[in-house]
């Protein structure tokens, strides 16, 4: 992976979802579309296609820049700060 931002380049070990659910959606009785896992703290929350966009809210609240897809078979990362996408093996 060349030309990656420093946030993506610094990921050496992936944090994965403990449960396939958005805890914040469950608290308020909402549904989610896809899940993302924060690579700073490991929380798994819903994506921007979901009604409440909890992962983006998490980024704005915490500044944690990198998430990975928690969807089965998807292997990609996203850096909110630098708006950069990268696939991984």
Secondary structure, DSSP 8 states (H G I E B T S, - for coil): --S--HHHHT--S----SSSS-HHHHHHT---S-EEEETTT--EEE-TTSTT-HHHHHHHHH---EEEE-STT--EEEETTTTEEEE--
